[in-house]
Amino acid sequence: MRRWAEAVPIERRGRSRLFIAPRGTSTTMRRLGEAELQHAMTGSFAAARLAPVAPPRLATIYVDTADTARRVLDLHETDAGANVLLIEPKDASVLSAATADEDGVRWAPLVQVVADLFTGPGRSPTEAEALMEWMTSNEEAWRA
């Protein structure tokens, strides 16, 4: 999985844009669940649901159209201090393969999350390792 991730790092999986969610990522998550917006949450927020390493700070979200997501989620584009990363994926299957939770937030498949974390910034590779350990110990839960 690591070789696959390194062959196509997250920054090459689509067009990425950084944003600030002025009311915080918890508000962004709530709005995301309520919105009719095609999306798939990945990265630290996705990993923290199952194998938390530290509180996530950057919400990484695959979206069909970043401009629409920006408006719906009330985000402000930035070059520094971002707490949201929107990615318009080159391969839309990441959006169609996402599964929704009870709050309406759609989550990328775990193998995609691990791949994204392996090439992500900061502690992302450590989060990838923790999630892979969880996946190994709980294979029946995530393959169901």
C-alpha beads as a LAMMPS data file, in Angstrom:
LAMMPS data file: protein, C-alpha beads

144 atoms
143 bonds

1 atom types
1 bond types

-500.0 500.0 xlo xhi
-500.0 500.0 ylo yhi
-500.0 500.0 zlo zhi

Masses

1 110.0

Atoms # bond

1 1 1 0.000 0.000 0.000
2 1 1 2.867 2.361 0.806
3 1 1 4.359 1.889 -2.684
4 1 1 0.998 2.675 -4.289
5 1 1 0.674 5.809 -2.171
6 1 1 4.200 6.946 -2.989
7 1 1 3.640 6.354 -6.719
8 1 1 0.695 8.766 -6.688
9 1 1 1.024 11.092 -3.670
10 1 1 -2.053 12.942 -2.444
11 1 1 -1.017 16.188 -4.133
12 1 1 -1.165 14.403 -7.516
13 1 1 -4.593 12.824 -6.984
14 1 1 -6.435 15.946 -8.025
15 1 1 -6.618 19.720 -7.845
16 1 1 -6.074 20.852 -4.232
17 1 1 -7.037 24.134 -2.577
18 1 1 -6.502 25.292 1.014
19 1 1 -9.179 27.044 3.058
20 1 1 -9.954 28.392 6.489
21 1 1 -13.212 27.385 8.130
22 1 1 -13.734 30.469 10.319
23 1 1 -16.152 28.666 12.648
24 1 1 -13.885 25.634 12.965
25 1 1 -13.831 22.175 11.508
26 1 1 -16.661 20.907 13.730
27 1 1 -19.013 23.376 12.027
28 1 1 -17.620 22.316 8.658
29 1 1 -18.302 18.658 9.488
30 1 1 -21.877 19.429 10.557
31 1 1 -22.518 21.419 7.367
32 1 1 -20.932 18.699 5.284
33 1 1 -23.330 16.129 6.717
34 1 1 -26.347 18.356 6.098
35 1 1 -25.403 19.460 2.576
36 1 1 -26.330 17.856 -0.706
37 1 1 -22.672 17.872 -1.666
38 1 1 -20.804 14.989 -3.235
39 1 1 -17.807 14.440 -0.962
40 1 1 -15.505 11.918 0.725
41 1 1 -13.655 12.719 3.938
42 1 1 -10.094 11.369 4.088
43 1 1 -6.869 12.035 5.968
44 1 1 -6.557 12.706 9.695
45 1 1 -10.266 13.153 10.399
46 1 1 -11.067 9.818 8.755
47 1 1 -8.259 8.017 10.593
48 1 1 -9.146 9.538 13.976
49 1 1 -12.562 7.841 13.935
50 1 1 -10.919 4.422 14.263
51 1 1 -7.273 4.884 15.253
52 1 1 -6.728 8.284 16.867
53 1 1 -3.124 9.436 17.183
54 1 1 -3.753 13.081 18.071
55 1 1 -6.636 15.511 17.562
56 1 1 -6.943 16.170 13.819
57 1 1 -6.389 19.725 12.599
58 1 1 -6.712 19.583 8.806
59 1 1 -9.994 18.347 7.324
60 1 1 -9.103 16.795 3.965
61 1 1 -12.142 16.357 1.766
62 1 1 -12.534 15.095 -1.787
63 1 1 -15.284 17.103 -3.469
64 1 1 -16.867 17.143 -6.895
65 1 1 -16.481 20.925 -7.217
66 1 1 -14.362 22.973 -4.811
67 1 1 -16.122 26.257 -5.618
68 1 1 -19.506 24.790 -4.699
69 1 1 -18.095 23.219 -1.533
70 1 1 -16.466 26.522 -0.573
71 1 1 -19.820 28.319 -0.784
72 1 1 -21.858 25.617 0.945
73 1 1 -19.327 25.165 3.760
74 1 1 -18.583 28.914 4.124
75 1 1 -14.826 28.520 3.605
76 1 1 -12.252 31.215 2.836
77 1 1 -9.351 30.403 0.521
78 1 1 -5.903 30.919 2.033
79 1 1 -2.217 30.243 1.537
80 1 1 -1.416 29.850 5.247
81 1 1 -3.147 28.669 8.397
82 1 1 -5.589 26.388 6.587
83 1 1 -7.791 23.949 8.468
84 1 1 -9.547 22.533 5.373
85 1 1 -8.058 21.022 2.218
86 1 1 -10.466 20.431 -0.671
87 1 1 -9.398 18.102 -3.466
88 1 1 -11.202 17.735 -6.791
89 1 1 -10.156 14.142 -7.568
90 1 1 -8.876 13.057 -10.956
91 1 1 -10.640 9.745 -10.351
92 1 1 -14.249 10.305 -9.259
93 1 1 -14.525 6.741 -7.956
94 1 1 -13.268 7.992 -4.583
95 1 1 -16.531 9.956 -4.346
96 1 1 -18.796 7.128 -5.449
97 1 1 -17.084 4.609 -3.137
98 1 1 -17.578 6.779 -0.041
99 1 1 -19.969 5.601 2.666
100 1 1 -22.138 7.865 4.825
101 1 1 -22.344 7.813 8.603
102 1 1 -25.401 8.624 10.719
103 1 1 -24.638 12.360 10.453
104 1 1 -24.522 12.303 6.648
105 1 1 -20.743 12.745 6.377
106 1 1 -19.353 10.537 3.624
107 1 1 -16.036 8.785 4.311
108 1 1 -13.481 7.592 1.772
109 1 1 -12.670 3.867 1.774
110 1 1 -10.062 3.020 4.420
111 1 1 -7.453 1.916 1.881
112 1 1 -7.761 5.348 0.241
113 1 1 -7.426 7.058 3.632
114 1 1 -4.242 5.106 4.391
115 1 1 -2.771 5.939 0.985
116 1 1 -3.592 9.621 1.442
117 1 1 -2.028 9.676 4.907
118 1 1 1.203 7.982 3.829
119 1 1 2.041 10.952 1.608
120 1 1 0.358 13.664 3.675
121 1 1 2.016 16.380 5.758
122 1 1 3.215 16.319 9.364
123 1 1 2.112 13.331 11.413
124 1 1 0.053 11.852 8.565
125 1 1 2.423 8.888 7.991
126 1 1 2.194 8.003 11.706
127 1 1 -1.607 8.148 11.424
128 1 1 -1.402 5.855 8.384
129 1 1 0.579 3.294 10.378
130 1 1 -1.908 3.450 13.284
131 1 1 -4.855 3.011 10.913
132 1 1 -3.173 0.057 9.192
133 1 1 -2.636 -1.567 12.599
134 1 1 -6.335 -1.066 13.368
135 1 1 -7.285 -2.507 9.975
136 1 1 -5.111 -5.578 10.588
137 1 1 -6.690 -6.164 14.007
138 1 1 -10.258 -5.459 12.817
139 1 1 -10.349 -6.858 9.304
140 1 1 -13.878 -8.238 9.656
141 1 1 -15.233 -4.826 10.676
142 1 1 -13.926 -2.825 7.734
143 1 1 -14.238 -5.454 5.008
144 1 1 -17.920 -6.056 5.788

Bonds

1 1 1 2
2 1 2 3
3 1 3 4
4 1 4 5
5 1 5 6
6 1 6 7
7 1 7 8
8 1 8 9
9 1 9 10
10 1 10 11
11 1 11 12
12 1 12 13
13 1 13 14
14 1 14 15
15 1 15 16
16 1 16 17
17 1 17 18
18 1 18 19
19 1 19 20
20 1 20 21
21 1 21 22
22 1 22 23
23 1 23 24
24 1 24 25
25 1 25 26
26 1 26 27
27 1 27 28
28 1 28 29
29 1 29 30
30 1 30 31
31 1 31 32
32 1 32 33
33 1 33 34
34 1 34 35
35 1 35 36
36 1 36 37
37 1 37 38
38 1 38 39
39 1 39 40
40 1 40 41
41 1 41 42
42 1 42 43
43 1 43 44
44 1 44 45
45 1 45 46
46 1 46 47
47 1 47 48
48 1 48 49
49 1 49 50
50 1 50 51
51 1 51 52
52 1 52 53
53 1 53 54
54 1 54 55
55 1 55 56
56 1 56 57
57 1 57 58
58 1 58 59
59 1 59 60
60 1 60 61
61 1 61 62
62 1 62 63
63 1 63 64
64 1 64 65
65 1 65 66
66 1 66 67
67 1 67 68
68 1 68 69
69 1 69 70
70 1 70 71
71 1 71 72
72 1 72 73
73 1 73 74
74 1 74 75
75 1 75 76
76 1 76 77
77 1 77 78
78 1 78 79
79 1 79 80
80 1 80 81
81 1 81 82
82 1 82 83
83 1 83 84
84 1 84 85
85 1 85 86
86 1 86 87
87 1 87 88
88 1 88 89
89 1 89 90
90 1 90 91
91 1 91 92
92 1 92 93
93 1 93 94
94 1 94 95
95 1 95 96
96 1 96 97
97 1 97 98
98 1 98 99
99 1 99 100
100 1 100 101
101 1 101 102
102 1 102 103
103 1 103 104
104 1 104 105
105 1 105 106
106 1 106 107
107 1 107 108
108 1 108 109
109 1 109 110
110 1 110 111
111 1 111 112
112 1 112 113
113 1 113 114
114 1 114 115
115 1 115 116
116 1 116 117
117 1 117 118
118 1 118 119
119 1 119 120
120 1 120 121
121 1 121 122
122 1 122 123
123 1 123 124
124 1 124 125
125 1 125 126
126 1 126 127
127 1 127 128
128 1 128 129
129 1 129 130
130 1 130 131
131 1 131 132
132 1 132 133
133 1 133 134
134 1 134 135
135 1 135 136
136 1 136 137
137 1 137 138
138 1 138 139
139 1 139 140
140 1 140 141
141 1 141 142
142 1 142 143
143 1 143 144
